[in-house]
Amino acid sequence: MYRRGLVGAYSGNTSLRLTDAGDDSLLLVTPTHHPYYRLKADELVVVNLEGEPVEPAPMRPSSETRLHLEIYRRRPDVQAVAHTHSIHASVAAVIGLDIPPLIDEMLMTIGGPIKVSKYAFPGTQELAEQAYAALGDRNAALLRNHGAVGVGPDIWEALEVCDLVERLAKIFVLARNFGPRAASPLPEDAVATEMQMFQDNR
């Protein structure tokens, strides 16, 4: 995420489900307030579904661990979560407008429009719940005045989703420079077909 410019040195966070979905799931979470360019594997934190470290850890888990936990509890299909602060996705989150289906890849990878959550204070359970409400059964959402979240069946897919969200947000923001209606969505029949393809491939 850091090398792709999706986060700053200290911003954003990611996690991976280490065990099968269930009450006894274990997650691997990035630590709080530690620069990515110095991050080592043994500094990642293993937590349970209550967000508690399962063994003594050199660092505390991310302050946004609640966000990850809420998604894992509600989405047993999700194995990895990435929360980014990339520039154009953050701009779209500040604008507060859902990104409509703009290009074909968006529907087949994300599963529909990218919705914006209601604002909630960082690190809170309210933010976690609002993020899930915007995410639903899709693979990405924007967090109002904050950033983006992407999910996937593994950590690389979650990363690719966040990369695509940033590219789509850039297209959306640039298109709106030509007027509020310039970011026109795909035709309805194409949307319906590609949404079905997304569901079939889940």
C-alpha positions, 0 to 999 in steps of 0.5 A: 500500500505504501509503495503504491501511494495508497497510504502515507507512512503512518496512515491506513491499515490492513488485516488478514484472517488467519483462521476459518470464519467463526467465533474463534477466528484470528486476525493478523493486523498492522500495528498502530502508529508505526511507519510502513517503511520500517515495518517488520513481519514480527511487528504485526499483531495477532488478535481475536474477534474481540480485538484483543492480542492473543499473546504479548505483542511488541506493538498495539494493533491498529486504532481502526481494528474495530473497522476490520472486526466489523467486516469480518463478523458480517462477511464470512467470505472476506479474508482480508481488509485494507483501509487506505488514505489515497488522494483521489479516494479521499477527495471523493470521500470529502465530496461525499458522492457515491461513485457510479458504475463508470467502467466495466472493470468496476462492476466485475471487481467491486460489484456495483457503485462505491458508496460513501458512508456517513461520517463517524469519528476515527477508531470508533465502533460507529465508524465500523458500523457506518463503513459496513453499511456502505460496503454491504456485499460489495468489495469497496466503500468510501469513508466520509471525510476519511478514506477508503476500504477494500476487501477480498478473498486474500490480501493481494485481492484486497490491495488490488481493489484499493488500487482500483478504487483510487483509479476510479476515484481519479476518473470520477473527480477528473470527469466532474471537472467537465460538469456534474453530469460528465461522469456518466455511468455505464448503460443499464443493460451493461450494468445488469450483465456485469453485476450478474457476472460478479455474483456468479464469480463469488 
